[in-house]
């Protein structure tokens, strides 16, 4: 089954809203791949910190886009 990212647009929102939008999406959709668009400069610190705290994998980040993989188990290694 192909993995399609769940897209979250948090552009124009300031800290902590981009991180909260990502956390809500994960809570609502569960494990999978997420793509977060966020132009708040604080997101470059907030999103990696959130991922590390929750056991999620930040697979790519740059130019205001963060790609996150949420594993089935928060501490399982990425596939």
N, C-alpha and C positions, 0 to 999 in steps of 0.2 A: 504494500500500500504506500503510495507516494506521500512524503511529508511536505505539507505546504505550511508555510509560516503564517501565524496569526499576526496581522498587522495592527499596530497601535500607533495612532498619531497623537503625539503630545507636544507638537510644535506650538510655540506661543505660550506654553504653560511654564511656570517657574517652580523651582524647588519648593516642596518635595513632590509636586503633582506628577511629573513623569514617572518617578519610581512607584508612586501609589497606583498609577494607571497600569503599569506593568504587573504589580503584585495582584491587583484586582483581576486582570485578565488571566493570570495563572490560576488564581483561586477559582474562577468561573469555568476555565477550560481544561485545567489539569496539565499533565505532562505533555510536552511537545516542543515545537519550535516557534519562537516569537521574534518579531522584528519591530523594534521601537524607534520611531522618529522623534527626536527631542533636540531642540535648539538651545536649551538653557545650558550655559557653560558648566553649571554645577552638576549636570547629568554625567559628565565625564568622570566625576568622582563617585556620585551617588549610585549609578547603575552597577559598576563593578563591585562596589561595597555590598549592595543588595544581593547580587549574585553570589558573592563569597559567603555572606551570612546565611543564605537559604540553600546552599549546595547546588546552585544552578551553574551552568557553564556559559560564560560569555565567549562566544566563538569568533566574533568579529565586532569591531567598533571603529567608526571613522565617519567624518563628514556628517555628524548628527544622526547616525543610524547605528543601532546596537542590535546584534543578533544574539539571541539567548536560547539555549536548549535547556529544558527542564526535564530531568530524567524521571523515570518511574519512581525511583527511590531517591530522595535528596542526596544521599551519599554514594550512589552508584556511579561508577566511572562512565564517561561518555562513550557512546558506541562508535 
